[in-house]
Amino acid sequence: MTEPLAASDLDREAVARWQERTAAHLLGAGVLAAVLIALPSAPTDLDRHQLPKETVVHLVTWLGVALVRPGMQACSKATRSALLLLLSATLAAALFAGNRWLALRSGGLTLTGSAALLLTHHLAARGYTPLLLRWLGVAATAGTATGLAQAYGFDSRFFAASRVPGGTFGNRNFLAHFAAITLPVLVLVTLTARRWCSTLVPLMASAALAGAVVLTRSRAAWLAVVAGLGILLLAMLYARRRGAMPIQRPRLAMLAIALVLGPLLALTLPNRLHWRSDSPYAETLGGIANAQEGSGRGRVLQYRHTLALARDNPVLGVGPGNWALRYGDVAPPNDPSWVWGDDIPLNPWPSSDWMALVAERGTLALAGALLLGFSLAWRAARRLPSAGESAMHGATALAVLTAVAVVGTFDASLLLPVPLLGVAIAVGALSGGASAAELAAPEAAPARVLRFLPLLLGLLALRSSQQTLAYVVAGSGRELGRLAWAARLDPTSYPLRLDLAQRLPCARARRHAEAALRLAPDWPASRLAARRCGVR
């Protein structure tokens, strides 16, 4: 009687292994696809890049979770508590948001990112860390290649139309942030490759990422690279002094040369970036700490007004994704964040992940996010005295978390789909997995809610696909017939509704003007479109 039972157990284990390996490849291929995908044209340049990326991230996370059904056993108690606090505060804030569709879009990304972190923790515990890291390295290299290609003269309809060299990210800052966050992963792959010949590709990729970060002139990314690599070096030295990490000095020397040579080549080779300044990179370096003028002054003013918004709404904030709609409550008309002549007069998010959290979701969500970061960092730090690659993984996780914290201080990063999935994969794979006994342990009562997670993720993927399909149908936005069909597909899209309200005869435009006014009641463009047709 025992032999059939043993065979059945082996069959179940084989199926589970196939499902986990498929989920790992789905996540890896998903982050690569999210990096590269963009629409050739759309009514707004930002969403022609971000909407399809969001759809890919939702889809691959949903499929991976549906295959593996991860629980919370692979996470520490502190991580579980932090995730529950963050998600509960986000849900509560979304329920009271002025624009619940924007809240669904922003809060849905947070849920998907949390699910990807749980899934990656589970896969790391089952031994898929190397596979996940290789995929992430390929995605970072491919995305950087699109930015470098644009900088050196290659053009594509899928590349950024402004804020170059953004490549398929749509914005040079987005590319730089992702490169800065993933650079420690490529350093890890270089230092831990089994053979010398296997180090050449990640070595060249590391040089390319460093060069691309310099070319973008993104101050946040520059600081994140310095902080991340600095923490990585200190953690490696600590682990080595504890005897846990034998470091091959020739590889380390080659890596240091590559990280210096990459930026030097990027600055030396002639490119097609037409900066206004005669010495743009020296100007950026000199202005990193300048808060008296330019973008530095704009950030300080925006942070001050955003904190005022948070003080007025301390518990639940103004709702996920609703910062731009409520910024006018506290900011004067001469605030440099406003661009009054545009249909969308503000960026969708403030220039900081932390400011977005406290203003849109309240202090509880901010506390949950900080607790999550500290719990993951503590788990990674506990790996430093371990032997071999475990110590290196812990050091790299600390470097990634440091880069995320720095970037999130000066720009929005985890509010975007590609960095969110990339960080979930990197930190989940590197910060340590549970034992087989822990994975087999019964779930705690709060974790039983995860039974509904595949359903929730599937609904988010469906909603995101609807938004992306509407932009595909809209095309460039020039044809009114296509715009009308797109608005039927996604009646909650402010850009689509506003465009129709501005261009159609009033008899047909009135309902679109009413919808645009409901979606953004205080923006000048929606008010003008409503006034044009007598809508109040």
C-alpha positions as CSV (number, residue, x, y, z in Angstrom):
1,M,0.0,0.0,0.0
2,T,2.9,2.3,0.6
3,E,4.3,2.2,-3.0
4,P,1.3,3.8,-4.8
5,L,1.2,6.5,-2.1
6,A,4.9,7.2,-2.6
7,A,4.4,7.3,-6.4
8,S,1.4,9.7,-5.9
9,D,3.5,12.0,-3.7
10,L,6.3,12.0,-6.3
11,D,3.7,12.9,-9.0
12,R,2.4,15.8,-6.9
13,E,5.9,17.0,-6.3
14,A,6.7,16.8,-10.0
15,V,3.6,18.8,-10.8
16,A,4.4,21.4,-8.1
17,R,7.9,21.7,-9.5
18,W,6.6,22.3,-13.0
19,Q,4.1,24.9,-11.8
20,E,6.8,26.7,-9.8
21,R,9.3,26.7,-12.6
22,T,6.6,28.0,-15.0
23,A,5.7,30.7,-12.5
24,A,9.4,31.8,-12.2
25,H,9.7,32.0,-16.0
26,L,6.4,33.9,-16.2
27,L,7.6,36.5,-13.7
28,G,11.0,36.8,-15.5
29,A,9.6,37.0,-19.0
30,G,7.0,39.3,-17.7
31,V,9.4,41.9,-16.3
32,L,11.3,41.7,-19.7
33,A,8.1,42.2,-21.6
34,A,7.0,45.0,-19.4
35,V,10.3,46.8,-19.9
36,L,10.0,46.5,-23.7
37,I,6.3,47.0,-24.4
38,A,4.8,50.3,-25.5
39,L,2.2,51.6,-27.9
40,P,3.4,53.3,-31.1
41,S,0.8,56.1,-30.6
42,A,-1.8,57.2,-28.1
43,P,-3.7,60.3,-26.9
44,T,-1.1,60.8,-24.1
45,D,2.6,60.0,-24.3
46,L,2.8,58.9,-20.6
47,D,0.0,56.4,-20.8
48,R,1.1,54.9,-24.1
49,H,4.1,53.5,-22.2
50,Q,2.6,53.0,-18.7
51,L,-0.8,51.4,-19.5
52,P,0.6,48.3,-21.4
53,K,3.3,47.9,-18.9
54,E,0.7,47.8,-16.1
55,T,-1.3,45.2,-18.0
56,V,1.7,42.9,-18.4
57,V,2.6,43.2,-14.7
58,H,-0.9,42.4,-13.6
59,L,-1.2,39.5,-16.1
60,V,2.0,37.7,-15.3
61,T,1.6,38.1,-11.5
62,W,-2.0,36.8,-11.7
63,L,-0.9,33.8,-13.7
64,G,2.0,33.1,-11.4
65,V,-0.1,33.3,-8.3
66,A,-2.8,31.1,-9.9
67,L,-0.2,28.4,-10.7
68,V,1.6,28.4,-7.3
69,R,-1.0,29.7,-4.8
70,P,1.7,31.0,-2.4
71,G,0.9,31.5,1.2
72,M,2.5,33.8,3.8
73,Q,4.6,31.1,5.4
74,A,7.7,32.1,3.4
75,C,7.6,35.6,4.9
76,S,8.6,36.7,8.4
77,K,5.9,37.8,10.9
78,A,7.0,41.4,10.6
79,T,6.7,41.2,6.8
80,R,3.2,39.7,7.0
81,S,2.1,42.4,9.4
82,A,3.6,45.2,7.3
83,L,1.9,43.9,4.1
84,L,-1.5,43.6,5.9
85,L,-1.2,47.1,7.3
86,L,-0.2,48.6,3.9
87,L,-2.9,46.9,2.0
88,S,-5.6,47.5,4.6
89,A,-4.7,51.2,4.7
90,T,-4.7,51.4,0.9
91,L,-8.1,49.7,0.6
92,A,-9.6,52.1,3.2
93,A,-8.1,55.1,1.5
94,A,-9.4,53.9,-1.9
95,L,-13.0,53.6,-0.6
96,F,-13.1,57.3,0.4
97,A,-11.2,58.6,-2.6
98,G,-12.8,61.3,-4.8
99,N,-11.9,59.5,-8.0
100,R,-12.3,55.8,-7.2
101,W,-11.1,54.7,-10.7
102,L,-7.7,56.3,-10.2
103,A,-7.7,54.8,-6.7
104,L,-8.4,51.4,-8.2
105,R,-5.5,51.8,-10.7
106,S,-3.0,52.9,-8.1
107,G,-4.1,50.7,-5.3
108,G,-4.4,47.7,-7.6
109,L,-0.7,48.1,-8.5
110,T,0.2,47.9,-4.8
111,L,-1.8,44.7,-4.4
112,T,-0.1,43.2,-7.5
113,G,3.3,44.2,-6.2
114,S,2.6,42.6,-2.8
115,A,1.4,39.4,-4.5
116,A,4.6,39.3,-6.6
117,L,6.7,39.7,-3.5
118,L,4.8,36.8,-1.8
119,L,5.2,34.7,-5.0
120,T,8.9,35.4,-5.3
121,H,9.5,34.6,-1.6
122,H,7.9,31.2,-2.2
123,L,9.9,30.6,-5.4
124,A,13.2,31.6,-3.6
125,A,12.5,29.1,-0.9
126,R,12.1,26.4,-3.6
127,G,15.5,27.3,-5.1
128,Y,14.6,29.5,-8.1
129,T,16.6,32.6,-7.0
130,P,19.3,32.2,-9.8
131,L,16.6,31.9,-12.5
132,L,14.7,35.0,-11.3
133,L,17.9,37.0,-11.0
134,R,19.1,36.1,-14.5
135,W,15.7,37.2,-16.0
136,L,15.9,40.4,-14.1
137,G,19.4,41.1,-15.4
138,V,18.3,40.4,-18.9
139,A,15.3,42.8,-18.5
140,A,17.6,45.6,-17.1
141,T,20.1,45.2,-19.9
142,A,17.4,45.2,-22.6
143,G,15.7,48.3,-21.2
144,T,19.0,50.1,-20.9
145,A,19.9,49.1,-24.5
146,T,16.7,50.9,-25.7
147,G,17.8,54.1,-23.9
148,L,21.4,53.9,-25.2
149,A,20.1,53.2,-28.7
150,Q,17.9,56.3,-28.6
151,A,20.8,58.4,-27.2
152,Y,23.1,57.4,-30.1
153,G,20.8,57.9,-33.0
154,F,18.4,55.0,-33.4
155,D,14.8,56.0,-33.4
156,S,11.6,54.0,-33.0
157,R,7.9,54.8,-32.6
158,F,7.9,52.9,-29.4
159,F,10.6,55.1,-27.8
160,A,10.0,58.2,-25.6
161,A,8.9,61.3,-27.6
162,S,10.2,63.6,-24.9
163,R,12.5,63.4,-21.9
164,V,15.0,61.4,-23.9
165,P,16.8,59.0,-23.7
166,G,13.9,57.2,-22.2
167,G,13.8,54.3,-24.7
168,T,10.8,52.1,-24.1
169,F,10.3,53.5,-20.6
170,G,8.9,56.7,-22.0
171,N,11.0,59.0,-19.7
172,R,14.7,59.1,-19.1
173,N,14.2,59.3,-15.3
174,F,12.2,56.1,-15.4
175,L,15.0,54.3,-17.2
176,A,17.6,55.7,-14.9
177,H,15.7,54.6,-11.8
178,F,15.3,51.0,-13.0
179,A,18.9,50.9,-14.0
180,A,20.1,52.2,-10.6
181,I,17.8,49.7,-8.7
182,T,18.9,46.7,-10.7
183,L,22.6,47.5,-11.0
184,P,23.5,45.6,-7.7
185,V,21.8,42.5,-9.2
186,L,24.1,42.6,-12.2
187,V,27.1,43.1,-9.9
188,L,26.0,40.0,-8.0
189,V,25.7,37.9,-11.2
190,T,29.1,39.1,-12.2
191,L,30.8,38.2,-8.9
192,T,29.1,34.8,-8.4
193,A,29.3,33.4,-12.0
194,R,30.7,29.9,-12.0
195,R,33.1,30.4,-14.8
196,W,35.2,33.3,-16.0
197,C,33.6,33.4,-19.4
198,S,30.2,33.7,-17.8
199,T,31.2,37.0,-16.2
200,L,31.7,38.9,-19.5
201,V,28.0,39.5,-20.4
202,P,26.9,40.8,-16.9
203,L,30.2,42.7,-16.7
204,M,29.4,44.6,-20.0
205,A,25.8,45.0,-18.9
206,S,26.9,46.6,-15.6
207,A,29.1,49.0,-17.6
208,A,26.1,49.8,-19.9
209,L,23.8,50.5,-17.0
210,A,26.3,52.8,-15.3
211,G,26.8,54.7,-18.5
212,A,23.1,55.0,-19.2
213,V,22.5,56.4,-15.7
214,V,25.1,59.1,-16.3
215,L,23.6,60.0,-19.7
216,T,20.1,60.5,-18.3
217,R,21.2,63.2,-15.9
218,S,18.8,61.8,-13.3
219,R,20.0,63.1,-9.9
220,A,18.0,60.6,-8.0
221,A,19.5,57.7,-10.0
222,W,23.0,59.1,-9.5
223,L,22.6,59.2,-5.8
224,A,20.9,55.8,-5.7
225,V,23.9,54.2,-7.6
226,V,26.4,55.7,-5.2
227,A,24.3,54.7,-2.1
228,G,23.4,51.2,-3.4
229,L,27.0,50.3,-4.4
230,G,28.4,51.8,-1.2
231,I,26.1,49.7,0.9
232,L,26.9,46.6,-1.2
233,L,30.6,47.2,-0.7
234,L,30.3,47.8,3.1
235,A,28.1,44.7,3.5
236,M,30.6,42.6,1.5
237,L,33.5,43.8,3.6
238,Y,31.5,43.0,6.8
239,A,30.7,39.5,5.6
240,R,34.3,38.9,4.5
241,R,35.6,39.9,7.9
242,R,33.2,37.4,9.4
243,G,34.7,34.8,7.1
244,A,31.4,34.3,5.3
245,M,32.2,35.6,1.8
246,P,35.4,34.7,-0.2
247,I,35.6,37.5,-2.8
248,Q,37.7,37.0,-5.9
249,R,39.8,40.2,-6.2
250,P,40.4,39.9,-9.9
251,R,36.7,39.9,-10.6
252,L,36.1,42.8,-8.2
253,A,38.9,44.8,-10.0
254,M,37.4,44.0,-13.4
255,L,34.0,45.1,-12.1
256,A,35.4,48.4,-10.7
257,I,37.0,49.1,-14.1
258,A,33.8,48.4,-16.0
259,L,31.8,50.7,-13.7
260,V,34.2,53.5,-14.4
261,L,34.7,52.7,-18.1
262,G,31.0,52.6,-18.8
263,P,30.3,56.2,-17.9
264,L,33.5,57.4,-19.5
265,L,32.6,55.9,-22.8
266,A,29.0,57.2,-22.5
267,L,30.4,60.7,-22.0
268,T,33.1,60.5,-24.7
269,L,31.2,59.0,-27.6
270,P,29.2,61.5,-29.7
271,N,25.5,61.3,-29.0
272,R,22.3,62.9,-30.2
273,L,21.2,64.4,-26.9
274,H,20.8,68.1,-27.3
275,W,21.1,69.6,-23.8
276,R,20.7,73.3,-23.4
277,S,23.8,73.7,-21.2
278,D,27.3,73.6,-22.6
279,S,28.4,71.4,-19.7
280,P,25.2,69.5,-18.8
281,Y,26.8,66.7,-16.7
282,A,28.9,69.1,-14.6
283,E,25.9,71.3,-14.1
284,T,23.8,68.3,-12.9
285,L,26.5,67.2,-10.5
286,G,26.9,70.7,-9.1
287,G,23.2,71.1,-8.7
288,I,22.5,67.8,-6.8
289,A,22.1,69.6,-3.5
290,N,20.8,72.9,-4.9
291,A,17.3,73.6,-3.4
292,Q,17.3,77.3,-4.1
293,E,16.5,77.2,-7.8
294,G,15.4,75.0,-10.7
295,S,14.0,71.6,-10.2
296,G,15.4,71.4,-6.6
297,R,13.4,74.4,-5.6
298,G,10.3,73.0,-7.3
299,R,10.7,69.7,-5.3
300,V,11.0,71.6,-2.0
301,L,7.9,73.6,-2.7
302,Q,6.0,70.5,-3.9
303,Y,7.0,68.5,-0.8
304,R,5.9,71.4,1.5
305,H,2.5,71.6,-0.1
306,T,2.1,67.8,-0.2
307,L,2.8,67.6,3.5
308,A,0.2,70.2,4.1
309,L,-2.2,68.0,2.1
310,A,-1.2,65.1,4.3
311,R,-1.8,67.2,7.5
312,D,-5.3,68.0,6.3
313,N,-6.0,64.3,5.6
314,P,-3.8,62.4,8.1
315,V,-5.5,59.0,8.5
316,L,-6.5,57.9,5.0
317,G,-5.0,60.6,2.8
318,V,-6.8,61.8,-0.3
319,G,-7.0,58.4,-2.0
320,P,-4.5,56.4,-4.0
321,G,-3.8,58.1,-7.3
322,N,-5.7,61.3,-6.3
323,W,-2.8,63.5,-5.4
324,A,-2.9,65.5,-8.6
325,L,-6.7,66.1,-8.2
326,R,-6.3,67.5,-4.7
327,Y,-2.9,69.3,-5.0
328,G,-4.7,72.5,-5.8
329,D,-6.3,72.5,-2.4
330,V,-3.0,73.5,-0.8
331,A,-0.8,74.8,-3.6
332,P,-1.0,78.3,-5.0
333,P,-1.4,78.9,-8.8
334,N,2.3,80.0,-9.1
335,D,3.6,76.6,-7.8
336,P,6.1,75.3,-10.4
337,S,4.4,71.9,-10.4
338,W,1.5,73.4,-12.3
339,V,1.5,73.6,-16.2
340,W,-1.7,75.5,-16.7
341,G,-1.8,75.3,-20.5
342,D,-1.9,71.4,-20.5
343,D,-5.0,69.3,-20.5
344,I,-3.5,67.5,-17.6
345,P,-1.8,70.3,-15.6
346,L,0.2,68.0,-13.1
347,N,2.2,64.9,-13.1
348,P,0.0,62.0,-11.9
349,W,2.1,61.6,-8.7
350,P,4.4,63.8,-6.6
351,S,8.1,63.6,-7.0
352,S,8.6,61.1,-4.2
353,D,7.1,57.7,-3.3
354,W,7.1,58.6,0.4
355,M,5.2,61.9,-0.2
356,A,2.7,60.0,-2.3
357,L,2.2,57.4,0.4
358,V,1.5,59.8,3.2
359,A,-0.6,62.2,1.1
360,E,-2.7,59.7,-0.7
361,R,-3.0,56.8,1.8
362,G,-2.2,58.4,5.2
363,T,0.2,57.7,8.0
364,L,-0.9,54.1,8.5
365,A,0.1,53.2,4.9
366,L,3.4,55.0,5.3
367,A,4.0,53.1,8.6
368,G,3.2,49.8,6.8
369,A,5.6,50.6,3.9
370,L,8.4,51.6,6.3
371,L,7.9,48.5,8.4
372,L,8.0,46.3,5.3
373,G,11.2,47.9,4.1
374,F,12.9,47.5,7.6
375,S,11.7,43.8,7.9
376,L,13.1,42.9,4.5
377,A,16.3,44.7,5.3
378,W,16.7,42.9,8.6
379,R,16.0,39.6,7.0
380,A,18.7,40.4,4.4
381,A,21.2,41.6,7.0
382,R,20.8,38.3,8.9
383,R,22.2,36.5,5.9
384,L,25.5,38.4,6.0
385,P,27.3,36.0,8.4
386,S,26.1,33.0,6.4
387,A,28.5,31.1,4.2
388,G,29.0,31.5,0.4
389,E,26.4,33.0,-1.9
390,S,23.9,33.4,0.9
391,A,25.9,36.3,2.3
392,M,26.2,37.8,-1.1
393,H,22.5,37.6,-1.6
394,G,21.9,39.4,1.7
395,A,24.4,42.2,0.7
396,T,22.7,42.7,-2.7
397,A,19.2,42.8,-1.2
398,L,20.4,45.6,1.2
399,A,21.9,47.4,-1.8
400,V,18.6,47.2,-3.8
401,L,16.6,48.4,-0.8
402,T,18.9,51.3,-0.3
403,A,18.6,52.3,-4.0
404,V,14.8,52.1,-3.8
405,A,14.8,54.3,-0.6
406,V,17.0,56.9,-2.3
407,V,15.1,57.0,-5.6
408,G,11.8,57.1,-3.7
409,T,12.9,60.1,-1.8
410,F,13.4,62.2,-4.9
411,D,11.1,60.7,-7.5
412,A,8.2,58.4,-8.0
413,S,9.4,54.8,-8.6
414,L,7.3,52.1,-6.8
415,L,4.2,53.8,-8.2
416,L,5.2,52.6,-11.6
417,P,4.7,49.0,-12.8
418,V,8.2,48.1,-14.0
419,P,10.2,49.2,-11.0
420,L,7.5,47.7,-8.7
421,L,7.8,44.2,-10.3
422,G,11.6,44.5,-10.5
423,V,12.0,45.3,-6.8
424,A,9.5,42.5,-5.8
425,I,11.6,40.0,-7.8
426,A,15.0,41.2,-6.6
427,V,14.1,41.6,-2.9
428,G,11.9,38.6,-2.7
429,A,14.5,36.4,-4.3
430,L,17.5,37.8,-2.3
431,S,16.3,38.4,1.2
432,G,16.0,34.8,2.1
433,G,13.4,32.0,1.8
434,A,11.7,29.8,4.3
435,S,12.5,26.2,4.9
436,A,10.5,23.3,3.5
437,A,8.9,22.7,6.9
438,E,7.8,26.4,7.1
439,L,6.3,26.2,3.6
440,A,4.4,23.1,4.6
441,A,3.1,24.6,7.8
442,P,-0.7,25.4,7.9
443,E,-1.7,29.0,7.2
444,A,-2.6,31.4,9.9
445,A,-6.1,32.8,9.9
446,P,-5.3,36.1,8.3
447,A,-3.5,34.3,5.5
448,R,-6.7,32.5,4.4
449,V,-7.7,35.7,2.7
450,L,-5.1,34.7,0.1
451,R,-7.6,32.2,-1.3
452,F,-9.3,35.1,-3.0
453,L,-6.0,36.6,-4.3
454,P,-6.1,35.0,-7.7
455,L,-9.7,36.2,-8.3
456,L,-8.7,39.8,-7.2
457,L,-5.6,39.8,-9.4
458,G,-7.6,38.4,-12.3
459,L,-10.1,41.3,-12.0
460,L,-7.2,43.8,-11.9
461,A,-5.7,42.3,-15.0
462,L,-9.0,42.5,-16.8
463,R,-9.5,46.1,-15.8
464,S,-6.0,47.0,-16.9
465,S,-6.5,45.2,-20.2
466,Q,-9.6,47.2,-20.8
467,Q,-7.7,50.5,-20.3
468,T,-4.9,49.4,-22.6
469,L,-7.3,48.2,-25.3
470,A,-9.1,51.5,-25.2
471,Y,-5.8,53.2,-26.0
472,V,-5.0,50.8,-28.7
473,V,-8.4,51.6,-30.3
474,A,-7.8,55.3,-29.9
475,G,-4.6,55.2,-31.8
476,S,-3.0,58.6,-32.2
477,G,-6.3,60.3,-31.1
478,R,-6.7,62.2,-34.3
479,E,-9.8,60.2,-35.5
480,L,-12.9,61.1,-33.6
481,G,-14.6,57.8,-34.5
482,R,-11.8,55.8,-32.9
483,L,-11.8,58.1,-29.9
484,A,-15.5,57.5,-29.4
485,W,-15.1,53.7,-29.5
486,A,-12.2,54.0,-27.1
487,A,-14.3,56.0,-24.7
488,R,-17.0,53.3,-24.8
489,L,-14.3,50.7,-23.9
490,D,-13.0,52.8,-21.0
491,P,-15.6,55.4,-20.0
492,T,-13.5,56.4,-17.0
493,S,-10.5,57.7,-19.0
494,Y,-10.1,61.4,-18.4
495,P,-7.9,62.1,-21.5
496,L,-10.4,60.3,-23.8
497,R,-13.4,62.0,-22.4
498,L,-11.8,65.4,-22.4
499,D,-10.6,65.1,-26.0
500,L,-14.1,64.3,-27.2
501,A,-15.6,67.1,-25.0
502,Q,-13.3,69.6,-26.7
503,R,-13.7,68.5,-30.3
504,L,-17.2,67.2,-30.8
505,P,-20.2,69.5,-31.4
506,C,-21.9,70.4,-28.1
507,A,-24.9,68.2,-28.8
508,R,-22.6,65.2,-28.7
509,A,-19.9,66.6,-26.5
510,R,-22.0,67.4,-23.4
511,R,-22.0,63.9,-21.9
512,H,-18.3,63.7,-22.3
513,A,-17.8,67.1,-20.7
514,E,-19.9,66.0,-17.8
515,A,-17.8,62.9,-17.4
516,A,-14.5,64.8,-17.6
517,L,-15.8,67.3,-15.0
518,R,-16.7,64.4,-12.7
519,L,-13.3,62.8,-13.1
520,A,-11.3,66.0,-12.6
521,P,-13.6,68.7,-11.2
522,D,-10.9,71.3,-10.4
523,W,-8.7,71.1,-13.5
524,P,-8.9,74.1,-15.9
525,A,-9.3,72.0,-19.0
526,S,-12.3,70.1,-17.8
527,R,-13.9,73.3,-16.6
528,L,-13.4,75.0,-19.9
529,A,-14.8,72.0,-21.8
530,A,-17.8,72.0,-19.6
531,R,-18.3,75.8,-19.9
532,R,-18.1,75.5,-23.7
533,C,-21.3,73.5,-23.8
534,G,-23.1,75.0,-20.8
535,V,-22.4,72.1,-18.4
536,R,-22.3,73.0,-14.7
